[in-house]
Amino acid sequence: MSPSESEFADLAMAATEEGERRLVAGETADISDASVQQLLTTATRLYARKTDEEGRSFSPLADGRILTATDVAVTVTALLRAADLNLFDLAMWSGRAQPAGEGNDGNG
């Protein structure tokens, strides 16, 4: 890994570890809404770029990490509203042609 890749991985791990620690401890009230917005916006854009433009295929979840149905439903609903999309739009996107080999790595 180049230094910039290593630094980015370290930052991502630090944010993940601190977020998980606060979730487990029930200490999320003092995390600003703006911080959550920034993390979610950037993570969403990075995932979309890597899977759509770079043609990569991988699970959006880190190995061993689990999201509940509520986690997903709350977040997806908010993202759909923020992007002014509806379920019909989402159905059209999910049915579009995918790059060759997508989903064949067991993670996506």
The 8 nearest C-alpha neighbors of each residue, nearest first, counted from 0:
[[1, 4, 5, 2, 3, 6, 8, 7],
 [0, 2, 4, 3, 5, 6, 7, 8],
 [3, 1, 5, 4, 6, 0, 7, 8],
 [2, 4, 6, 5, 1, 7, 0, 8],
 [5, 3, 7, 1, 2, 6, 0, 8],
 [4, 6, 2, 8, 3, 7, 0, 9],
 [7, 5, 9, 3, 8, 4, 2, 10],
 [6, 8, 10, 4, 9, 5, 3, 11],
 [7, 9, 5, 11, 6, 10, 12, 4],
 [8, 10, 6, 12, 7, 11, 13, 5],
 [11, 9, 13, 7, 12, 8, 14, 6],
 [10, 12, 8, 14, 9, 13, 15, 7],
 [13, 11, 15, 9, 10, 14, 16, 8],
 [12, 14, 10, 16, 15, 11, 9, 17],
 [15, 13, 11, 17, 12, 16, 18, 10],
 [16, 14, 12, 18, 13, 17, 19, 11],
 [15, 17, 19, 13, 18, 14, 12, 20],
 [18, 16, 20, 14, 19, 15, 13, 21],
 [19, 17, 15, 21, 20, 16, 14, 22],
 [18, 20, 22, 16, 21, 17, 15, 23],
 [19, 21, 17, 23, 18, 22, 16, 24],
 [20, 22, 26, 24, 18, 19, 23, 27],
 [23, 21, 19, 25, 24, 20, 18, 27],
 [22, 24, 20, 21, 25, 19, 26, 18],
 [25, 23, 21, 26, 22, 20, 27, 19],
 [26, 24, 22, 23, 21, 27, 28, 20],
 [27, 25, 21, 24, 28, 22, 29, 23],
 [26, 28, 30, 29, 21, 25, 22, 18],
 [29, 27, 30, 26, 31, 25, 32, 21],
 [28, 30, 27, 31, 26, 32, 21, 25],
 [31, 29, 27, 28, 32, 34, 35, 26],
 [32, 30, 33, 34, 29, 35, 28, 27],
 [31, 33, 35, 34, 36, 30, 37, 29],
 [34, 32, 36, 31, 35, 37, 30, 38],
 [35, 33, 37, 31, 36, 32, 38, 30],
 [34, 36, 38, 32, 33, 37, 39, 31],
 [37, 35, 33, 39, 34, 38, 40, 32],
 [36, 38, 34, 40, 35, 39, 33, 41],
 [37, 39, 35, 41, 36, 40, 42, 34],
 [40, 38, 42, 36, 41, 37, 43, 35],
 [41, 39, 37, 43, 38, 42, 36, 44],
 [40, 42, 44, 38, 43, 39, 45, 37],
 [43, 41, 45, 39, 44, 40, 38, 46],
 [44, 42, 46, 40, 41, 45, 39, 47],
 [43, 45, 47, 41, 46, 42, 48, 40],
 [46, 44, 42, 48, 47, 43, 41, 49],
 [45, 47, 43, 49, 48, 44, 50, 42],
 [46, 48, 44, 50, 45, 51, 49, 43],
 [49, 47, 52, 45, 51, 46, 50, 44],
 [48, 50, 53, 46, 47, 55, 51, 52],
 [51, 49, 55, 54, 47, 48, 56, 53],
 [52, 50, 54, 48, 47, 53, 49, 55],
 [51, 53, 48, 54, 49, 50, 47, 55],
 [52, 54, 49, 55, 50, 51, 48, 47],
 [55, 53, 50, 51, 52, 98, 49, 56],
 [56, 54, 50, 53, 49, 57, 51, 101],
 [57, 55, 101, 50, 107, 102, 54, 58],
 [58, 56, 107, 106, 59, 55, 104, 102],
 [57, 59, 107, 106, 60, 56, 61, 105],
 [58, 60, 57, 61, 46, 107, 106, 43],
 [61, 59, 58, 64, 62, 65, 63, 66],
 [60, 62, 64, 63, 59, 58, 65, 57],
 [63, 61, 64, 60, 58, 65, 106, 59],
 [62, 64, 61, 65, 60, 66, 58, 59],
 [65, 63, 61, 62, 60, 66, 59, 67],
 [64, 66, 67, 63, 60, 61, 62, 70],
 [67, 65, 70, 71, 68, 64, 69, 60],
 [66, 68, 70, 69, 71, 65, 72, 73],
 [67, 69, 71, 70, 72, 66, 73, 65],
 [68, 70, 72, 67, 71, 73, 66, 74],
 [71, 69, 67, 68, 73, 72, 66, 74],
 [70, 72, 68, 74, 69, 73, 75, 67],
 [73, 71, 69, 75, 74, 70, 76, 68],
 [74, 72, 76, 70, 71, 75, 69, 77],
 [73, 75, 77, 71, 76, 72, 78, 70],
 [76, 74, 78, 72, 77, 73, 71, 79],
 [75, 77, 79, 73, 74, 78, 72, 80],
 [76, 78, 80, 74, 75, 79, 81, 73],
 [79, 77, 81, 75, 80, 76, 74, 82],
 [80, 78, 84, 76, 82, 77, 81, 83],
 [79, 81, 83, 77, 78, 82, 84, 76],
 [80, 82, 78, 83, 79, 77, 84, 76],
 [81, 83, 79, 80, 84, 78, 77, 85],
 [84, 82, 80, 81, 79, 85, 78, 88],
 [85, 83, 79, 82, 88, 80, 86, 89],
 [86, 84, 88, 87, 79, 89, 83, 80],
 [85, 87, 89, 88, 90, 84, 79, 91],
 [86, 88, 90, 89, 85, 91, 84, 92],
 [89, 87, 91, 85, 86, 90, 84, 92],
 [88, 90, 86, 92, 87, 91, 93, 85],
 [91, 89, 87, 93, 92, 88, 86, 94],
 [90, 92, 88, 94, 89, 93, 87, 95],
 [93, 91, 89, 95, 94, 90, 88, 87],
 [92, 94, 90, 91, 95, 89, 96, 88],
 [95, 93, 91, 92, 90, 96, 97, 89],
 [96, 94, 92, 93, 97, 91, 90, 98],
 [95, 97, 94, 98, 93, 92, 99, 101],
 [98, 96, 95, 99, 101, 100, 51, 94],
 [99, 97, 101, 54, 100, 96, 51, 55],
 [100, 98, 101, 97, 54, 96, 102, 103],
 [99, 101, 103, 102, 98, 56, 104, 97],
 [102, 100, 56, 103, 99, 98, 97, 107],
 [101, 103, 107, 104, 56, 100, 105, 106],
 [104, 102, 100, 101, 105, 107, 106, 56],
 [103, 105, 106, 102, 107, 56, 57, 101],
 [106, 104, 103, 107, 102, 57, 58, 56],
 [107, 105, 58, 57, 104, 102, 56, 103],
 [106, 102, 58, 57, 56, 105, 104, 101]]
